């Protein structure tokens, strides 16, 4: 096949893969012939020569009565943009095990764990995950964080999946989140609107007016409110 035709086929295949992923069966990893061709092409032309493919093997966890271990409950790989060991790679198949906080990829028909410390950035399902390898006990726990805003200040969300042990006859995985603001090289947890305003208290009057003028309600969108307020704070702070 001519190079241009092959490139077009790969592009179309990835487009189909992205649109098909939304409706894929729960236990499907490579769920269409087109998707398999695209991933196989990556494996044969790039993966065998890539340093990415050196992680431990991984086995999928079975679905529970409610929920899964995986980000947005998608337990199949999604083409993603990642930065691995300082190099950007496009359309890498990625699956995020939120419960164990590990990023997974696929080589042939085998799943494997990406080296977290070398995987600094992952754009997955319209989210930007970064890996923090913090050293100080006063910093956040090392792991993958969803980066909502990155300016002079920073807004991060730690996403976790917990097993609800109160259900005696069912296995239920529940989503939990924790929001953090990085300001002056320190991380502050945001558990309420008052906690958020306390972080930016030197601009409290301006921020309250911003919330009122834009009709922003913290309880309706906690993550979005924190990100918008941090961005506005950076704009008015010189």
Secondary structure as UniProt FT lines:
FT   HELIX           3..20
FT   HELIX           21..23
FT   TURN            26..27
FT   HELIX           33..45
FT   HELIX           47..49
FT   TURN            51..52
FT   STRAND          57..58
FT   HELIX           71..73
FT   STRAND          78..84
FT   TURN            85..86
FT   STRAND          87..97
FT   TURN            98..101
FT   STRAND          102..107
FT   TURN            108..109
FT   STRAND          110..113
FT   HELIX           116..118
FT   STRAND          119..124
FT   TURN            125..126
FT   STRAND          127..132
FT   TURN            137..138
FT   STRAND          143..150
FT   STRAND          154..163
FT   TURN            165..166
FT   STRAND          172..183
FT   TURN            184..185
FT   STRAND          186..190
FT   HELIX           193..199
FT   HELIX           201..203
FT   HELIX           204..213
FT   TURN            214..215
FT   HELIX           218..220
FT   HELIX           222..236
//
